[in-house]
C-alpha cells in the first residue's frame, strides 16, 4: 500500500521512509492522510527543529542502554545504530 501524497513533506512527489515516519507522528487521527491542520503543524514543527530534538532524544535513549554508533547515510543524515553491550 502506497502512503498518501499528503505525507510528501518536501514536495518531490515521493514519500521517503523518513517522511513517512515523521508524517505518521503528526497524523493524529491515524487515517493515513495528513489533513491541512496536521500537515501545517508538521511542517511548522520541522522548521522549528523538531527532527533535531527527536534525534537528541533517541541518542540519549540509546546511550543509556549501553552504546551507540553514529554514521551518515547517502543523504548526509545522521544515522544512529544501537551497539550490543
C-alpha positions as CSV (number, residue, x, y, z in Angstrom):
1,X,0.0,0.0,0.0
2,X,1.4,3.4,-1.0
3,X,1.3,6.2,1.5
4,X,-0.8,9.2,0.8
5,X,0.8,12.0,-1.2
6,X,0.0,14.3,1.8
7,X,3.0,12.5,3.5
8,X,5.3,14.0,0.9
9,X,6.8,16.8,3.1
10,X,9.4,18.1,0.7
11,X,7.1,18.2,-2.4
12,X,9.4,16.0,-4.6
13,X,6.5,13.6,-5.5
14,X,7.9,10.8,-3.5
15,X,7.3,9.8,0.2
16,X,10.6,8.6,1.7
17,X,10.8,6.4,4.7
18,X,11.9,9.4,6.8
19,X,9.0,11.5,5.6
20,X,6.6,8.6,6.3
21,X,7.9,8.2,9.9
22,X,7.7,11.9,10.5
23,X,4.3,12.5,8.9
24,X,2.9,9.4,10.7
25,X,3.7,11.0,14.1
26,X,1.6,14.1,13.1
27,X,-1.3,12.1,11.7
28,X,-3.3,12.4,14.9
29,X,-6.5,10.6,13.6
30,X,-4.3,7.8,12.1
31,X,-6.3,7.8,8.8
32,X,-3.1,7.6,6.7
33,X,-3.7,11.2,5.4
34,X,-2.3,14.4,6.8
35,X,-5.2,16.9,6.7
36,X,-4.5,20.6,6.3
37,X,-4.1,21.2,10.0
38,X,-1.9,18.2,10.6
39,X,0.4,19.0,7.7
40,X,0.8,22.6,8.7
41,X,1.7,21.6,12.3
42,X,4.1,19.0,10.9
43,X,5.9,21.5,8.6
44,X,6.0,24.2,11.3
45,X,7.5,21.7,13.8
46,X,10.2,20.7,11.2
47,X,11.0,24.4,10.7
48,X,11.4,24.8,14.4
49,X,13.8,21.9,14.7
50,X,11.5,19.1,15.7
51,X,13.6,16.5,13.9
52,X,16.8,17.5,15.6
53,X,15.0,17.3,19.0
54,X,13.8,13.8,18.2
55,X,17.3,12.8,17.2
56,X,18.7,14.1,20.5
57,X,16.0,12.1,22.4
58,X,16.9,8.9,20.5
59,X,20.6,9.5,21.1
60,X,20.0,9.9,24.8
61,X,17.8,6.8,25.0
62,X,20.4,4.6,23.1
63,X,23.3,5.9,25.2
64,X,21.5,5.0,28.4
65,X,21.1,1.4,27.0
66,X,24.8,0.9,26.6
67,X,26.1,2.4,23.5
68,X,25.5,3.8,20.1
69,X,27.3,4.4,16.8
70,X,26.8,7.5,14.7
71,X,27.2,7.5,10.9
72,X,25.8,9.3,8.0
73,X,23.7,7.9,5.2
74,X,23.9,8.8,1.5
75,X,21.8,11.9,2.1
76,X,24.2,13.0,4.8
77,X,21.6,12.5,7.5
78,X,22.9,11.2,10.9
79,X,22.0,7.5,11.4
80,X,22.1,6.0,14.9
81,X,22.8,2.4,15.3
82,X,22.5,0.7,18.7
83,X,25.5,-1.4,19.7
84,X,25.3,-4.5,21.8
85,X,26.7,-4.0,25.3
